[in-house]
Amino acid sequence: MSLLLSRGIMRCTRGKIDPEAEQVTKDHREVLSDFAEAVFKLPPKVYKLAFEAQDRFCDWAENFRLKADLDATDPVLAAFFNKVGDHALRLIGMLHLAHEYDPDAAKAGKWKPSETIAVAVIELALEIMDLIVRETETFHADDSELVDRLIAKVKASPAIAWTWTAIKGSCNKAIRKGGSELWKTAVFQMRESGIGEVTNPKPLAFRRNKDTDGHRKMSA
């Protein structure tokens, strides 16, 4: 079985790939290779967002910075949200160059992309980033409940220094499956929330305070 990428659609083809379709794939790869080389040869340049889209982008990026500052935001997501704007600008720049790519001009050394990035390109990049954000949030949401349950387990256990090896035996299968990475996340959140303190970095050990009812809210 072979995977054939053709005309922008992933296809699963059993048996031998059609020679014509295979040639199309090779042609596409050659275009991508030429484009990458042309971009590499471009001199440094400052590109600008179209005036009509500047407010749109700034509001969009600021929204994620505000979400990052919320007490309820997972620290991992908060760090990601603070970088979303930067990632979006990189994507916008690359899509702009792809949108304006002129193979003939590039081969002649005369390709000069315009300095103003079109609104349509910016909107496309933001849609892609929104999808990435949703997928990232969904991924971390799957672990969020397990982290909460692991924290609850620590708070209900004696106030001694716990390591992952020591506490996992009293946890259910779902939490045990999360392994030491889940433990690290839980410890980070408990420390930031004022629930207790790290008593040893390796192996990672955490001891809760005797009174965990009045711990402070976790900052992003």
C-alpha positions in Angstrom: 0.0 0.0 0.0 1.3 3.4 -0.9 0.4 6.9 0.2 0.1 9.3 -2.7 -0.1 13.1 -2.2 -1.6 14.6 -5.3 -3.5 17.8 -6.1 -3.5 18.7 -2.4 -5.5 15.7 -1.3 -4.1 12.7 0.6 -5.0 9.4 -1.2 -4.5 5.9 -0.1 -3.6 3.8 -3.1 -3.3 0.0 -3.1 -0.8 -1.5 -5.4 1.3 0.2 -7.9 1.0 4.0 -8.3 -0.2 5.3 -11.6 2.9 6.7 -13.5 1.0 9.9 -14.5 -0.1 10.5 -11.0 3.4 9.8 -9.7 4.8 12.4 -12.1 2.3 15.0 -10.8 3.6 14.3 -7.3 7.2 14.7 -8.4 6.3 18.0 -10.2 4.7 19.3 -7.0 7.7 18.4 -5.0 9.9 20.2 -7.4 7.8 23.3 -7.1 8.1 23.2 -3.3 11.8 22.7 -3.6 12.2 25.6 -5.9 10.0 27.8 -3.7 12.0 26.9 -0.6 15.2 27.9 -2.4 13.7 31.1 -3.7 12.6 32.1 -0.2 16.0 31.3 1.2 17.6 33.6 -1.4 15.3 36.6 -0.6 17.1 39.5 1.1 15.9 40.6 4.5 12.8 42.7 4.3 10.1 44.2 6.5 6.6 43.1 5.5 3.5 45.0 6.6 -0.1 43.8 7.3 -2.7 45.5 5.1 -4.1 48.5 7.0 -7.6 47.1 6.9 -6.4 44.0 8.8 -4.2 45.5 11.4 -6.9 46.1 14.0 -8.3 42.6 13.3 -4.9 41.0 13.9 -4.1 43.0 17.1 -7.5 42.3 18.6 -7.1 38.6 17.7 -3.7 38.3 19.3 -4.6 40.4 22.4 -7.5 38.0 23.1 -5.1 35.2 23.5 -2.8 37.3 25.8 -5.8 38.0 28.0 -6.7 34.3 28.1 -3.2 33.6 29.2 -3.5 35.9 32.2 -6.7 34.2 33.5 -6.2 32.4 36.8 -8.1 29.4 35.4 -5.9 29.0 32.4 -3.6 25.9 32.4 0.0 27.1 32.7 1.0 25.1 29.6 -1.8 26.7 27.6 -1.0 30.1 29.0 2.6 29.8 27.7 1.2 28.8 24.3 -1.4 31.6 24.2 1.4 34.2 24.8 3.2 32.9 21.7 0.2 32.5 19.4 0.6 36.0 17.9 4.2 35.4 17.1 3.4 32.0 15.5 0.6 33.7 13.5 2.9 36.3 12.1 5.4 33.7 10.9 2.6 31.8 9.2 1.2 35.0 7.7 4.6 35.8 6.2 5.1 32.4 4.7 1.6 32.3 3.2 2.3 35.8 1.8 5.4 34.6 0.0 3.6 31.4 -1.2 0.7 33.6 -2.5 3.1 35.9 -4.4 5.5 33.3 -5.6 6.5 33.7 -9.3 8.6 30.8 -10.5 9.8 32.4 -13.6 10.9 35.6 -11.9 12.5 33.6 -9.1 14.6 31.6 -11.6 15.7 34.9 -13.2 16.6 36.4 -9.9 13.9 39.1 -10.2 11.2 37.9 -7.8 10.3 40.7 -5.4 7.3 40.0 -3.2 5.2 43.1 -2.3 5.8 44.5 1.2 2.0 44.7 2.0 0.3 41.4 3.0 -3.2 41.1 1.7 -6.2 40.8 4.0 -7.2 37.4 2.5 -3.8 35.9 3.4 -4.1 37.3 6.9 -7.6 35.9 7.4 -6.4 32.5 6.1 -3.5 32.4 8.6 -5.8 33.3 11.5 -8.2 30.5 10.5 -5.4 28.0 10.5 -4.1 29.3 13.9 -7.6 29.1 15.4 -7.8 25.4 14.3 -4.4 24.7 15.8 -5.5 26.4 19.1 -8.7 24.4 19.3 -6.7 21.1 18.7 -4.2 22.1 21.4 -6.9 23.0 23.9 -8.7 19.7 23.2 -5.4 17.8 23.7 -4.7 19.4 27.0 -8.4 19.2 28.1 -8.0 15.4 27.9 -5.3 15.6 30.6 -6.9 18.4 32.7 -9.4 16.1 34.4 -6.7 13.6 35.2 -4.5 16.3 36.7 -7.4 17.5 38.9 -8.0 14.0 40.1 -4.3 13.5 40.9 -4.2 16.7 42.8 -7.3 15.7 44.7 -5.5 12.4 45.5 -2.5 14.3 46.9 -4.7 16.6 49.0 -6.6 13.6 50.5 -3.3 11.8 51.3 -1.1 12.3 54.3 1.1 15.5 54.2 4.3 13.7 53.4 6.7 14.0 50.5 5.2 12.0 47.7 6.9 10.8 44.5 5.2 9.4 41.4 6.5 5.9 42.3 5.0 6.2 45.8 1.6 7.6 44.9 0.8 5.9 41.6 -0.1 2.6 43.4 -3.2 4.3 45.0 -4.3 5.9 41.7 -6.7 4.4 39.1 -5.5 3.1 35.7 -6.3 6.3 33.8 -4.0 8.3 36.1 -1.3 5.7 36.1 -1.3 5.7 32.3 -0.5 9.4 32.4 2.8 8.5 34.0 5.5 10.8 35.3 4.6 13.5 32.9 1.2 13.8 34.4 2.8 13.9 37.8 5.1 16.8 36.7 2.1 18.8 35.5 0.2 18.2 38.7 3.2 19.1 40.9 3.7 22.3 38.9 0.1 23.3 39.3 0.1 22.4 43.0 3.2 24.4 43.7 1.9 27.4 41.8 -1.4 27.2 43.6 0.4 27.2 47.0 -0.9 23.8 47.9 2.6 22.7 49.0 6.2 22.6 48.0 8.7 20.5 46.0 10.9 18.7 48.5 13.2 17.1 45.9 13.7 17.8 42.2 14.9 14.3 41.3 13.0 12.1 41.8 10.4 14.8 41.8 8.8 14.8 45.3 6.0 17.1 46.6 4.6 17.6 50.1 1.3 19.3 50.5 0.5 21.8 53.3 -1.5 20.4 56.2 -4.2 23.0 55.4 -5.0 23.1 51.7 -8.4 24.7 51.9 -7.2 28.3 51.6 -4.5 28.0 49.0 -4.2 30.8 46.6 -5.4 30.8 43.0 -2.8 29.6 40.5 -1.4 32.3 38.3 -0.8 31.8 34.6 
